[in-house]
């Protein structure tokens, strides 16, 4: 009997373009030597150019998918991405509450399709109230950090990231990793916060182009590192290093954004140069 690899339970939606969602999480975790357990929360209509529609899976189905797996296997980490509905958020919160010793990485997805009823302040508030108290770490970009950190739309634009992180931690999570790709800076600065303030800040060269699935890749890589037993601060750095490599080797399979090459290490160098 060979040793079991680290097991990561993933709540996310299916993206048929495979840029983000379950396909991105499974590829990332497999690339890092983990075994991913996919719980489907929603089906989406999207491509590399953008998201069009979201069809949430019934919350009872989300619950049954996860409960059966968790009764069968002992997972080492949990990642939550697009939940699809407030009902699914509530179910996921009940599930993770039963496994307080399993590290939870939360990748808050707030921007669903334009016609999606869950792209609302109510959904953001539910996500903040239901899942933050169970999260070891929230992994988010600067705009979502500001939105989750304030209910006041006028305040959000000017809310300092340090303050936004502090408010999220006050809501119950232990750490917040805020990525700076959306900020107007020459380099991308990603900062990890705890209740004691800044833990670490890492700077990366700003790569040209736009990427479909970089956030999903980062949060999945972080979950994989934690599942493998890496200490949190080191896991944050290792996940960023992996993502930077995937973006450096990104390819453009369609007419929209570039997609991170999560299996860059498995391709011959000449193939990567052709891309």
C-alpha positions as CSV (number, residue, x, y, z in Angstrom):
1,X,0.0,0.0,0.0
2,X,1.5,3.3,-1.1
3,X,1.2,6.4,1.2
4,X,-1.9,8.5,0.7
5,X,-1.2,12.0,-0.7
6,X,-2.5,15.1,1.1
7,X,-6.3,15.2,0.7
8,X,-7.9,18.6,-0.1
9,X,-11.7,19.0,-0.1
10,X,-12.7,21.8,-2.6
11,X,-16.1,23.6,-2.8
12,X,-16.3,25.4,-6.1
13,X,-18.2,25.7,-9.4
14,X,-17.5,24.1,-12.7
15,X,-15.9,26.4,-15.3
16,X,-16.1,24.8,-18.8
17,X,-13.1,26.9,-19.9
18,X,-11.0,25.3,-17.1
19,X,-9.5,28.6,-16.3
20,X,-10.9,28.8,-12.8
21,X,-13.3,26.9,-10.6
22,X,-13.0,23.1,-9.9
23,X,-10.8,22.4,-13.0
24,X,-8.2,25.0,-11.9
25,X,-8.3,23.7,-8.3
26,X,-7.9,20.1,-9.3
27,X,-5.0,20.8,-11.7
28,X,-3.2,23.0,-9.2
29,X,-3.5,20.5,-6.4
30,X,-2.5,17.6,-8.6
31,X,0.5,19.5,-9.8
32,X,1.6,20.0,-6.2
33,X,1.2,16.3,-5.3
34,X,-2.2,16.5,-3.5
35,X,-5.4,14.6,-4.1
36,X,-8.3,16.9,-4.7
37,X,-11.9,16.0,-3.7
38,X,-14.3,18.2,-5.8
39,X,-17.6,19.3,-4.3
40,X,-19.7,20.9,-7.1
41,X,-21.5,24.0,-5.9
42,X,-22.7,25.5,-9.2
43,X,-22.5,25.1,-13.0
44,X,-21.4,28.1,-15.0
45,X,-21.5,29.4,-18.5
46,X,-18.3,31.1,-19.2
47,X,-15.2,31.3,-21.3
48,X,-11.8,33.0,-21.1
49,X,-13.5,36.3,-21.8
50,X,-15.9,36.3,-18.9
51,X,-18.7,34.8,-16.8
52,X,-22.2,34.8,-18.2
53,X,-24.5,32.6,-16.1
54,X,-24.4,30.7,-12.8
55,X,-26.7,27.8,-11.9
56,X,-26.4,26.9,-8.2
57,X,-26.6,23.3,-7.2
58,X,-29.3,22.6,-4.6
59,X,-27.8,23.0,-1.1
60,X,-28.9,19.4,-0.1
61,X,-26.8,18.1,-2.9
62,X,-23.8,20.1,-1.8
63,X,-24.3,18.8,1.7
64,X,-24.6,15.2,0.6
65,X,-21.5,15.4,-1.7
66,X,-19.3,16.7,1.1
67,X,-20.7,14.6,4.0
68,X,-20.2,11.3,2.2
69,X,-16.6,12.1,1.3
70,X,-15.8,13.4,4.8
71,X,-17.3,10.2,6.4
72,X,-15.0,8.1,4.1
73,X,-11.8,10.1,4.2
74,X,-9.8,12.2,6.6
75,X,-9.0,15.5,4.7
76,X,-6.0,17.6,5.4
77,X,-7.4,21.0,4.2
78,X,-10.5,22.6,2.8
79,X,-10.8,25.3,0.1
80,X,-14.0,27.2,-0.6
81,X,-14.4,29.1,-3.9
82,X,-17.7,30.1,-5.6
83,X,-20.6,28.9,-3.5
84,X,-23.3,29.8,-5.9
85,X,-26.0,30.7,-3.3
86,X,-26.6,31.9,0.2
87,X,-28.1,28.6,1.0
88,X,-24.9,26.9,-0.1
89,X,-22.9,29.2,2.1
90,X,-25.0,28.2,5.1
91,X,-24.5,24.5,4.3
92,X,-20.8,24.8,3.8
93,X,-20.5,26.8,7.1
94,X,-22.3,23.9,8.9
95,X,-20.0,21.3,7.4
96,X,-16.7,23.1,8.1
97,X,-17.9,23.9,11.7
98,X,-17.8,20.1,12.3
99,X,-14.1,20.0,11.3
100,X,-12.5,22.9,13.2
101,X,-9.0,21.3,13.2
102,X,-8.9,21.2,9.3
103,X,-7.4,24.4,7.9
104,X,-9.9,26.3,5.7
105,X,-8.7,28.5,2.9
106,X,-11.5,30.9,1.7
107,X,-11.3,32.4,-1.8
108,X,-14.3,34.8,-1.6
109,X,-16.0,34.9,-5.0
110,X,-18.4,37.9,-5.1
111,X,-18.5,38.8,-8.8
112,X,-20.9,36.3,-10.4
113,X,-22.7,37.1,-13.6
114,X,-24.4,40.5,-14.0
115,X,-27.8,38.9,-13.9
116,X,-27.0,36.8,-10.8
117,X,-29.0,37.6,-7.7
118,X,-26.1,36.5,-5.5
119,X,-23.8,39.3,-6.7
120,X,-25.4,41.5,-4.0
121,X,-24.5,43.1,-0.7
122,X,-26.6,40.5,0.9
123,X,-24.4,37.7,-0.5
124,X,-21.3,39.5,0.6
125,X,-22.6,39.9,4.1
126,X,-23.6,36.2,4.3
127,X,-20.2,35.1,3.1
128,X,-18.6,37.4,5.7
129,X,-20.8,36.3,8.5
130,X,-21.0,32.6,7.8
131,X,-17.6,31.6,6.6
132,X,-15.0,34.1,8.0
133,X,-15.4,32.7,11.5
134,X,-14.3,29.2,10.3
135,X,-11.5,30.3,8.0
136,X,-7.8,29.9,8.8
137,X,-7.0,32.3,6.0
138,X,-8.9,34.5,3.5
139,X,-7.1,34.8,0.2
140,X,-8.4,37.8,-1.8
141,X,-7.6,40.7,-4.1
142,X,-7.6,44.3,-2.9
143,X,-11.1,45.2,-4.3
144,X,-12.8,42.2,-2.7
145,X,-11.0,42.9,0.6
146,X,-12.4,46.4,0.6
147,X,-15.9,45.2,-0.2
148,X,-15.9,42.6,2.5
149,X,-14.3,45.1,4.9
150,X,-17.1,47.7,4.6
151,X,-20.8,47.8,3.9
152,X,-20.5,51.5,2.8
153,X,-20.0,51.7,-0.9
154,X,-18.5,55.2,-0.7
155,X,-16.0,54.1,2.0
156,X,-14.9,51.0,0.1
157,X,-12.9,52.9,-2.6
158,X,-10.7,54.7,0.0
159,X,-10.5,52.0,2.6
160,X,-6.8,51.3,3.4
161,X,-5.9,47.6,2.9
162,X,-4.5,47.4,6.4
163,X,-7.9,48.5,7.8
164,X,-9.8,46.1,5.5
165,X,-7.6,43.2,6.6
166,X,-8.1,44.2,10.3
167,X,-11.9,44.2,9.9
168,X,-11.9,40.8,8.2
169,X,-9.8,39.4,11.1
170,X,-12.2,41.0,13.6
171,X,-14.9,38.9,11.9
172,X,-13.2,35.7,12.9
173,X,-10.6,34.6,10.4
174,X,-7.0,34.2,11.6
175,X,-5.1,35.5,8.6
176,X,-5.8,37.5,5.5
177,X,-3.7,37.5,2.3
178,X,-4.4,40.5,0.1
179,X,-3.0,40.4,-3.4
180,X,-2.0,43.7,-5.1
181,X,-2.4,42.9,-8.8
182,X,-5.3,45.4,-9.0
183,X,-3.3,48.2,-7.4
184,X,-1.6,50.9,-9.5
185,X,2.0,49.9,-8.5
186,X,5.0,49.1,-10.6
187,X,5.4,45.7,-8.7
188,X,2.7,43.4,-7.4
189,X,2.8,43.4,-3.6
190,X,1.0,40.7,-1.7
191,X,0.6,41.1,2.1
192,X,-0.2,38.6,4.8
193,X,-2.0,39.9,7.9
194,X,-2.8,38.5,11.3
195,X,-4.3,40.0,14.4
196,X,-0.9,41.5,15.2
197,X,-0.7,43.3,11.9
198,X,1.5,42.6,8.9
199,X,3.2,39.2,8.9
200,X,5.0,39.4,5.6
201,X,4.9,41.2,2.3
202,X,6.2,39.8,-1.0
203,X,6.8,41.7,-4.2
204,X,6.7,40.2,-7.6
205,X,7.4,41.6,-11.1
206,X,4.2,42.7,-12.8
207,X,3.6,40.5,-15.8
208,X,1.9,41.8,-18.9
209,X,-1.6,40.7,-19.8
210,X,-4.7,39.6,-17.9
211,X,-5.1,36.2,-16.5
212,X,-8.2,33.9,-16.0
213,X,-7.9,32.0,-12.8
214,X,-4.8,33.5,-11.0
215,X,-6.8,33.9,-7.7
216,X,-8.1,30.3,-7.8
217,X,-4.6,29.0,-8.5
218,X,-3.2,30.9,-5.5
219,X,-5.8,29.8,-3.0
220,X,-5.6,26.2,-4.2
221,X,-1.8,26.2,-4.0
222,X,-2.1,27.6,-0.5
223,X,-4.5,24.9,0.5
224,X,-2.2,22.3,-1.0
225,X,0.8,23.6,0.9
226,X,-1.1,23.6,4.2
227,X,-2.4,20.1,3.6
228,X,1.2,19.0,3.1
229,X,2.1,20.3,6.5
230,X,3.9,23.5,5.5
231,X,3.8,26.3,8.2
232,X,1.4,29.1,7.2
233,X,3.8,31.9,6.4
234,X,6.1,29.6,4.4
235,X,3.0,28.2,2.7
236,X,1.9,31.7,1.6
237,X,5.4,32.3,0.0
238,X,5.5,28.9,-1.6
239,X,2.0,29.3,-3.1
240,X,3.0,32.7,-4.5
241,X,6.1,31.3,-6.1
242,X,4.1,28.6,-7.7
243,X,1.5,31.0,-9.1
244,X,4.2,33.3,-10.4
245,X,5.7,30.4,-12.4
246,X,2.2,29.5,-13.7
247,X,1.7,33.1,-14.9
248,X,5.2,33.3,-16.4
249,X,4.3,30.3,-18.5
250,X,0.7,31.3,-19.2
251,X,-0.9,30.5,-22.5
252,X,-3.9,31.9,-24.4
253,X,-6.2,29.1,-25.5
254,X,-9.1,31.3,-26.6
255,X,-10.0,34.8,-27.5
256,X,-10.1,36.2,-24.0
257,X,-7.6,36.2,-21.1
258,X,-4.5,34.1,-20.7
259,X,-4.7,31.0,-18.5
260,X,-2.0,30.0,-15.9
261,X,0.0,26.9,-16.9
262,X,-0.4,24.9,-13.8
263,X,1.6,22.0,-15.2
264,X,4.4,24.2,-16.5
265,X,7.0,21.9,-15.0
266,X,5.8,18.9,-17.0
267,X,6.3,20.5,-20.4
268,X,9.4,20.5,-22.5
269,X,11.2,23.8,-22.5
270,X,10.9,24.2,-26.3
271,X,7.1,23.8,-26.0
272,X,7.0,26.6,-23.4
273,X,9.0,28.9,-25.6
274,X,6.6,28.3,-28.5
275,X,3.7,29.4,-26.3
